[in-house]
Amino acid sequence: MKKKPLAFLLALSLTLSLCACGGGTAATPTPNASAPVETQSAGTDATSETRIFTDSVGREVELPAQIDKVAVSGPLAQIVLFALCPDKLVGIANEWDVSAEAYLDTAYYNLPLLGQLYGGKGELNLETLLSSGAQVVIDVGEPKDTIVEDLDALQEQTGVPFVHITATTQTTGDAYRLLGELVGMEEETETLASYCEEIYDRTAAIADSVEKVDLLYITGPDGQNVIAQNSYHSEIIDLLSNNLAVVESPSSKGTGNEVGLEQILLWDPDYIIFAPDSAYDAVAGDPTWQQLTAISSGNYYETPQGPYNWMGFPPSVQRYLGMMWMAKLLYPDAADYDLYEEVARYYDLFYHCELTQEQYDALVANSIGKQAQ
């Protein structure tokens, strides 16, 4: 039932986009497989060659032999690919958070806004995509049930190759290697892949060595939502804690499941982590919240954010920051590393910036217990 409405909307969107271009046919990108290749600045001989690439859901996609212009299908792909090939990106899925100005090169702020394929703010802007010269559109993350049909439909309607790369916190290393093959940057992706595997393996070893604490990750402006156990967004939470948020149907959204304060009181966790822009600032003076063990004992913290939420939303590679931070916060004796040094290393690899001690201190102002400092 999902396939027909999406295909219809995509076809309608493409038709409207092309009609809206105006100015005659010369200004309208032709939706065929060779058009994006012909717009590249690289030599004709290099871009006229093609190859077959098999993506994570088994689709065999014909691609140019050399990839110089990449579009992203959503914010997860944006974060993953910004680390690897920022200069190949022809656009961004979402505008950068205002905090990004402190970390990212401003040259990347003015990239065209492509929108995104699934959920979030806005839809994929096919007009902008077709005018960008993108040689491929890359989707990264959890594959939707209709991913094959959706990408096949988009590819047929736009003439631009679409590929999906599946990535979880445990498999991001392999995802980067596949991306390296895709964009011709195997050496660069091996550095990122090895890093992701190193951090995950170390975090898993810490988790196996400790008695996990009872914890809730709370979202929403009033603190009425939780990230439920066994959801895509809960991977780090489930790895490093006893996630008390067990619900019948875990939400696939970053806002989590709405459960209400009464249920949170029944769970009564020993630790609470609040999402950015949640109820962290309000709970200290609220008598109802003070009934919770985590609040009355002072074991509640706010997730660092800059330029993204370290625990996810979107649930992309910045969750490796969340792993390092959460392990150090909850199990400081087992997490035997300097958190600032680790965070600075991440910012260098994935955001291409040098993180100062002052920037780090601001990021973790509400996020680190005394033992973890």
PyMOL commands that set and color helices and strands:
alter all, ss='L'
color gray80, all
select helices_A, chain A and resi 3-21+25-27+35-38+44-48+75-84+86-88+98-102+106-108+126-131+147-158+172-183+186-209+232-240+261-267+283-285+289-291+293-296+319-330+339-351+357-363+370-372
alter helices_A, ss='H'
color red, helices_A
select strands_A, chain A and resi 50-54+60-64+70-72+136-141+162-166+214-219+225-226+242-243+257-258+271-274+300-302
alter strands_A, ss='S'
color yellow, strands_A
deselect
rebuild
show_as cartoon
